């Protein structure tokens, strides 16, 4: 699978100068301003951008390139060794931390510099020590998320392995389960557990550089945490899911064009399964964007695109590569007219946040389904 994705990336580069039907726009200043705003919540911390899952759908290469020279970033967070290959392949020089699971065999074979791996089990720590692996690692503890991580009761075993002086523990971290909810008792309990863990390691192993617990929403509780780094994903891209006391701006928008305009009479149906029936003579526009391109199928008959600044409701089912919208009330629509598929204005009906609400999901879910092959343009 990674080899296929690399081939797709090379193909995308080869043909990216062809006239695009769909363009994903990235606002450089929004990205950098978001980073600055997040840092203002924890001025004593460094901020680690989370670039996993193709930078939350924004594009791994362009987002990393924009951030590679930014100040006060200790490392980029990725999910997999494949993402390391992509970033090093395009010349990104920042240190990288793999948050996801990496097989021991892959860690042993790593030849890239400034790479750190997450270790979330005593078993893997022992394996790495036995193989005399000298790669840098961040040890993850389970403080309440209960997905992965070493239990706090196993701290002494971790310290014993670390003091053998073979394994370089660069960082200690955990992850918050409920930070989006204000005054969460779960978050409070996790912070208490975390602070105990951090203090133990600070007193026992002085060479550990990084302590990090907060995700984006967790920055609101920065003053309660014994840490020096915070990780930010969704807030970096402009979504304030944790009600943080800062102003954020969405980074991404998506545009396409009208490929067809026609008029259908009252009583006709539109799209697969005939889920929409016109109640009047209706002017409709076809747009070459569907659920393969990231327009969630749950937006069928409920979502809208913006054409000439006016919301054009989606009619019928969103197809794999096409959607149809009602332009009866939108003047001057013709083949080639610009269509704003996803808006970077939070109040627009087709903003990422509002799309997510209509689909009863989270913005992350909408964003990560924007495919890699679509052209990213930096504004």
KAVEN-V956703 format. One record per run of one state. SS is the DSSP state (alpha for helix, beta for strand, coil for the rest). FROM is the first residue (numbers start at 0). LEN is the number of residues. If there is no record, write none. Layout:
ss=SS from=FROM len=LEN
ss=SS from=FROM len=LEN
This chain:
ss=coil from=0 len=1
ss=alpha from=1 len=14
ss=coil from=15 len=7
ss=beta from=22 len=4
ss=coil from=26 len=1
ss=alpha from=27 len=13
ss=coil from=40 len=5
ss=beta from=45 len=5
ss=coil from=50 len=1
ss=alpha from=51 len=5
ss=coil from=56 len=3
ss=alpha from=59 len=8
ss=coil from=67 len=8
ss=beta from=75 len=3
ss=coil from=78 len=2
ss=alpha from=80 len=9
ss=coil from=89 len=6
ss=beta from=95 len=3
ss=coil from=98 len=5
ss=alpha from=103 len=6
ss=coil from=109 len=5
ss=beta from=114 len=5
ss=coil from=119 len=2
ss=alpha from=121 len=9
ss=coil from=130 len=5
ss=beta from=135 len=7
ss=coil from=142 len=7
ss=beta from=149 len=2
ss=alpha from=151 len=12
ss=coil from=163 len=4
ss=beta from=167 len=6
ss=coil from=173 len=11
ss=alpha from=184 len=20
ss=coil from=204 len=5
ss=beta from=209 len=3
ss=coil from=212 len=4
ss=alpha from=216 len=8
ss=coil from=224 len=4
ss=beta from=228 len=4
ss=coil from=232 len=19
ss=beta from=251 len=13
ss=coil from=264 len=4
ss=beta from=268 len=2
ss=coil from=270 len=1
ss=alpha from=271 len=3
ss=coil from=274 len=1
ss=beta from=275 len=2
ss=coil from=277 len=4
ss=beta from=281 len=6
ss=coil from=287 len=3
ss=alpha from=290 len=3
ss=coil from=293 len=3
ss=alpha from=296 len=3
ss=coil from=299 len=4
ss=beta from=303 len=4
ss=coil from=307 len=2
ss=beta from=309 len=5
ss=coil from=314 len=8
ss=beta from=322 len=4
ss=coil from=326 len=11
ss=beta from=337 len=6
ss=coil from=343 len=7
ss=beta from=350 len=1
ss=alpha from=351 len=7
ss=coil from=358 len=4
ss=alpha from=362 len=5
ss=coil from=367 len=7
ss=beta from=374 len=4
ss=coil from=378 len=1
